[in-house]
Amino acid sequence: MIRTNGHGFVSSIFYFKEIFIVSIAGVILDFFTTVVGLSQGYVETHANYSLFNAFVIFAGANLILSLTLPKSKNWKIGALFISSWSFLGAINNTLVIMGLFSGLII
């Protein structure tokens, strides 16, 4: 449990730090695998894909979660689970690059 000592926002930022690291790692890995896929001739299906936008979406959602959810271990695990969704793009890209998944058909 995180103690606020009257500084709830500061405590939330420290709580947010680990969630932020998971999110940024997933977004960077997704970007890296996207670049690898593009260099091999694959096409990005999301016409407006942006590393910055992906980061802002995940970081913003996680900041809201870290400021509003109770600071208990169970809620933090839930927030970490949600922030790990940023790895889904990297998993998808890796499977496409390896030829195990054909990618989305649009």
Secondary structure, 3 states (H helix, E strand, C coil): CCCCCCCHHHHHHHHHHHHHHHHHHHHHHHHHHHHHHHHCCCCCCCCCCCHHHHHHHHHHHHHHHHHHCCCCHHHHHHHHHHHHHHHHHHHHHHHHHCCCCCCCCC
